Amino acid sequence: RAVEDGLSAGARYLKRVDAEYGKVDEEEAMQSALREILATEDLRVFSKRQARRQLEKALGKTEGSLESMKKQIGGWVNTLVQETLVQDKLDRQEKEAREAVLHEEVIDLT
């Protein structure tokens, strides 16, 4: 990923949030950065370890520095993936409902 001004995406996010809202909770910032990371990955093959390593990079931390948070980050990954799956299902259902309504309208016009 591109690094602008020598800052990682996570560091830029923290800088932006600090400027807009004051200091942000570190865990909240980590979850937000993790959400951004997961949004770009194929969740079928993406591991929690990969998520942790990318989170370290995004936050400008050294590799292995988040090892002590392995279980916590793994829990966040589980939660975020679950949220993504639920949202995907809702989106599919909404699309199918819209298509069904459009199909009924087309039938009514004939």
PyMOL commands that set and color helices and strands:
alter all, ss='L'
color gray80, all
select helices_A, chain A and resi 9-21+26-39+48-58+67-109
alter helices_A, ss='H'
color red, helices_A
deselect
rebuild
show_as cartoon
